[in-house]
Amino acid sequence: MVKIILLLFINFLINITSDNFYKKNDKISLLVFYETQGFVHEEAIREGKIMMSKIGNQKNYNIIFADNSDLFDGTYLDKVDVIIFLCTTLDVLDEKEEKAMKKFIRNGGGFIGIHSATDTEYEWEWYGKLVGAYFMNHPDIQKATIITEKESHFLTDHLKDSWSIKDEWYNFKDFNPDINVLLSLDETSYEGGENGEYHPISWYHEFDGGRSFYTGLGHVGETYNDPRFVKMINKAILYTSGLVTK
C-alpha cells in the first residue's frame, strides 16, 4: 500500500513538473536556440545563456536551451511563446523545421534575434524578412555611439538619446522596409561603417502574424552584463510574447 501511494505521489510530481515546464498559458516559455553552422560565438553564447538563465529565474519564465534544431516541430513549438536565436549562424533549419517555425510565427509566436541571427538562413527569404536584414560584413571590435531613435518607446525608453558601448558592429544588406528602427549607429563615431546615414542596429516589427525583435549588439561577452542591454532584452521578451503590444 505504501509503495502504491509513493508511486502515485511520484507520478503526480512528474505531471505537475511537466505542466509547469511546458504549459504555454501558465507563464512565458522561451526556446533559446544557439546552433551554429558557421562562426561560433563561444563567449557570446556562454554569456547569453547566463543572462537568459538569470532573466528566467528573476521573472519565473520557462526556458529551454537548444544547440540543435530537434525541437523545431509543431508539437513542441505549440508550447513555446518566444524563440530566441542567440548568435546562430548559417543554415540551421531543414525544410520541415522551417515549416514548423513559419507556422509558429503565423500562430502569433514571437521571435528575438541576437547579433549573428542576421548571419543565418541566407537562402530562406521568409526568415530574412522575419529577422529584418542580413549580415554583410563588420570592422574590428570598437566603441561606437548609438542613437536612440525611439526614446519614448517601451523597448528603449530606459536609454539615453545618445550612448556608447564597445561591440562588433555589423553592416547589413537586404533590409525589410517594414522594420521599426529603435537604435541606429552613428557611423562618424567609429571606423568601418558602410550603411551610411541609415544604419539600424536594433529594431522590431510585426510580421506574418507574429512579432519580431532584433539587435546587432551581442558579440562581446561584456554586453550581456550591461544593464542597458539586459533591460532591452527583458522588454523584447514582453513585446514578442504579446504581453506588451505597443
C-alpha positions as CSV (number, residue, x, y, z in Angstrom):
1,M,0.0,0.0,0.0
2,V,2.8,2.4,0.9
3,K,4.5,1.6,-2.4
4,I,1.3,2.3,-4.3
5,I,0.9,5.7,-2.6
6,L,4.5,6.5,-3.2
7,L,4.2,5.7,-6.9
8,L,1.1,7.8,-7.2
9,F,2.8,10.7,-5.5
10,I,5.8,10.5,-7.8
11,N,3.5,10.4,-10.8
12,F,1.7,13.4,-9.5
13,L,5.0,15.3,-9.1
14,I,6.1,14.4,-12.7
15,N,2.8,15.6,-14.1
16,I,3.0,18.8,-12.1
17,T,6.6,19.4,-13.2
18,S,5.7,18.7,-16.8
19,D,2.8,21.0,-16.8
20,N,4.7,23.8,-15.2
21,F,7.5,23.4,-17.7
22,Y,5.5,23.2,-20.9
23,K,2.1,24.8,-20.5
24,K,2.1,27.9,-22.7
25,N,-0.6,29.7,-20.7
26,D,0.9,29.4,-17.2
27,K,3.9,31.6,-17.8
28,I,6.1,32.8,-20.6
29,S,8.0,29.9,-22.3
30,L,11.2,30.6,-24.2
31,L,13.3,28.5,-26.6
32,V,16.8,29.8,-26.6
33,F,18.4,28.4,-29.8
34,Y,22.1,28.7,-30.5
35,E,23.0,26.2,-33.2
36,T,25.9,27.3,-35.5
37,Q,27.0,26.0,-38.9
38,G,29.5,28.8,-39.4
39,F,31.4,31.0,-37.0
40,V,30.9,30.1,-33.3
41,H,30.5,33.0,-30.9
42,E,31.6,30.9,-27.9
43,E,31.9,33.8,-25.4
44,A,28.7,35.5,-26.5
45,I,26.7,32.2,-26.4
46,R,28.1,31.4,-23.0
47,E,27.3,34.8,-21.6
48,G,24.0,35.0,-23.4
49,K,22.9,31.7,-21.8
50,I,23.9,33.0,-18.4
51,M,22.0,36.2,-19.0
52,M,18.9,34.3,-20.1
53,S,19.1,31.9,-17.1
54,K,19.2,35.0,-14.8
55,I,16.2,36.5,-16.5
56,G,14.3,33.3,-16.4
57,N,14.9,32.9,-12.6
58,Q,14.0,36.5,-11.9
59,K,10.9,36.5,-14.0
60,N,9.8,32.9,-13.5
61,Y,10.0,32.0,-17.1
62,N,10.2,28.6,-18.6
63,I,13.5,28.4,-20.6
64,I,14.8,25.6,-22.8
65,F,18.3,25.9,-24.3
66,A,19.0,24.0,-27.5
67,D,22.1,23.8,-29.6
68,N,20.4,21.8,-32.3
69,S,17.1,22.1,-34.2
70,D,15.4,18.9,-33.0
71,L,12.8,20.8,-31.0
72,F,11.6,22.6,-34.1
73,D,8.4,20.6,-34.7
74,G,4.8,21.6,-34.4
75,T,4.2,19.6,-31.2
76,Y,6.9,21.3,-29.2
77,L,6.6,24.8,-30.6
78,D,2.9,24.8,-29.6
79,K,4.2,25.1,-26.0
80,V,6.6,28.0,-26.7
81,D,5.8,31.7,-26.6
82,V,9.1,33.1,-28.0
83,I,12.0,31.6,-29.9
84,I,15.4,33.4,-29.4
85,F,18.1,32.9,-32.0
86,L,21.2,33.5,-29.9
87,C,24.2,34.0,-32.2
88,T,23.1,31.4,-34.7
89,T,25.0,31.1,-37.9
90,L,24.2,29.9,-41.5
91,D,21.8,27.1,-42.3
92,V,20.4,25.8,-39.1
93,L,16.9,24.5,-40.0
94,D,15.9,21.9,-42.6
95,E,12.8,22.3,-44.7
96,K,10.4,20.6,-42.2
97,E,11.7,22.7,-39.4
98,E,11.3,25.8,-41.4
99,K,7.7,25.0,-42.0
100,A,7.2,24.4,-38.2
101,M,8.8,27.8,-37.4
102,K,6.7,29.6,-40.1
103,K,3.6,28.0,-38.5
104,F,4.7,29.1,-35.1
105,I,5.0,32.7,-36.2
106,R,1.8,32.7,-38.1
107,N,0.0,31.4,-34.9
108,G,1.2,34.5,-33.1
109,G,4.6,33.4,-31.8
110,G,7.4,35.7,-31.0
111,F,11.0,35.9,-32.3
112,I,14.1,37.6,-30.9
113,G,17.3,37.6,-32.9
114,I,20.6,38.5,-31.2
115,H,23.8,39.5,-33.1
116,S,24.5,36.8,-35.8
117,A,20.9,35.9,-36.1
118,T,21.2,38.0,-39.2
119,D,24.1,35.8,-40.3
120,T,21.7,32.9,-40.6
121,E,19.5,31.2,-43.2
122,Y,20.6,33.3,-46.2
123,E,18.7,31.1,-48.7
124,W,15.4,31.4,-46.8
125,E,13.7,34.7,-47.9
126,W,10.9,34.4,-45.3
127,Y,13.4,34.3,-42.5
128,G,15.3,37.3,-43.9
129,K,12.1,39.3,-43.7
130,L,11.4,38.0,-40.2
131,V,14.8,38.9,-38.7
132,G,14.7,42.2,-40.7
133,A,18.1,42.2,-42.6
134,Y,21.1,40.1,-43.4
135,F,24.7,40.5,-42.2
136,M,27.1,41.8,-44.8
137,N,30.4,42.4,-43.0
138,H,32.0,44.1,-40.0
139,P,35.0,46.1,-38.9
140,D,37.1,45.4,-35.8
141,I,35.5,45.5,-32.4
142,Q,35.4,49.0,-31.1
143,K,33.4,51.6,-29.2
144,A,30.6,53.4,-31.1
145,T,27.9,55.8,-30.4
146,I,24.3,54.6,-30.6
147,I,21.4,57.0,-31.3
148,T,18.1,56.1,-29.7
149,E,15.6,56.7,-32.4
150,K,12.5,56.0,-30.4
151,E,13.2,57.4,-26.9
152,S,9.6,57.1,-25.7
153,H,9.0,53.5,-27.0
154,F,8.6,50.8,-24.4
155,L,11.5,48.9,-25.7
156,T,14.0,51.7,-25.4
157,D,12.6,54.3,-23.0
158,H,15.3,53.4,-20.5
159,L,18.1,54.5,-22.8
160,K,19.7,57.9,-23.3
161,D,19.2,59.6,-26.6
162,S,22.8,59.0,-27.4
163,W,25.1,56.5,-25.7
164,S,28.3,54.5,-26.3
165,I,29.3,50.8,-26.0
166,K,32.0,48.6,-27.3
167,D,30.9,45.7,-29.6
168,E,31.3,44.3,-33.1
169,W,29.3,46.5,-35.5
170,Y,27.6,44.7,-38.4
171,N,27.0,46.3,-41.7
172,F,23.7,44.9,-43.2
173,K,22.1,44.3,-46.5
174,D,18.5,43.4,-47.7
175,F,16.7,45.4,-45.0
176,N,13.0,44.6,-44.6
177,P,11.4,48.1,-45.3
178,D,8.8,47.4,-42.7
179,I,11.1,47.3,-39.7
180,N,10.7,50.0,-37.0
181,V,14.1,51.3,-36.1
182,L,14.8,51.6,-32.4
183,L,18.6,52.2,-32.3
184,S,21.0,53.4,-35.0
185,L,24.7,53.6,-35.3
186,D,26.4,57.0,-35.7
187,E,29.0,56.0,-38.3
188,T,31.1,59.1,-37.6
189,S,31.8,57.7,-34.2
190,Y,33.8,54.6,-35.3
191,E,35.7,53.1,-38.3
192,G,34.2,50.7,-40.8
193,G,30.5,51.6,-41.1
194,E,29.1,51.0,-44.6
195,N,25.4,51.7,-44.3
196,G,25.7,55.4,-44.2
197,E,23.0,57.6,-42.5
198,Y,20.6,54.7,-42.4
199,H,22.3,52.2,-40.1
200,P,19.8,50.5,-37.8
201,I,21.3,48.3,-35.1
202,S,18.1,47.3,-33.2
203,W,14.6,47.1,-34.5
204,Y,11.2,45.5,-34.2
205,H,8.2,44.8,-36.4
206,E,5.1,42.7,-36.7
207,F,5.5,40.0,-39.3
208,D,3.2,37.3,-40.8
209,G,1.0,37.1,-37.6
210,G,3.8,37.3,-35.1
211,R,6.2,39.8,-33.5
212,S,10.0,40.1,-34.2
213,F,12.8,42.0,-32.4
214,Y,16.4,42.1,-33.4
215,T,19.6,43.6,-32.0
216,G,23.0,43.6,-33.6
217,L,24.7,44.0,-30.2
218,G,26.0,40.9,-28.6
219,H,29.3,39.8,-30.0
220,V,31.2,40.9,-26.9
221,G,30.6,38.9,-23.8
222,E,30.5,42.0,-21.6
223,T,27.4,43.2,-23.5
224,Y,25.4,40.5,-21.8
225,N,26.2,42.1,-18.4
226,D,25.4,45.6,-19.5
227,P,22.2,46.7,-17.7
228,R,21.0,48.7,-20.7
229,F,21.2,45.6,-23.0
230,V,19.8,43.3,-20.4
231,K,16.8,45.5,-19.8
232,M,16.2,45.8,-23.5
233,I,16.1,42.0,-23.9
234,N,13.7,41.8,-20.9
235,K,11.4,44.2,-22.7
236,A,11.8,42.4,-26.0
237,I,10.6,39.2,-24.4
238,L,7.4,41.0,-23.2
239,Y,6.9,42.6,-26.6
240,T,7.4,39.4,-28.7
241,S,5.3,37.3,-26.3
242,G,2.4,39.6,-26.8
243,L,2.2,40.8,-23.2
244,V,3.1,44.3,-24.3
245,T,1.7,45.2,-27.7
246,K,2.9,48.8,-28.0
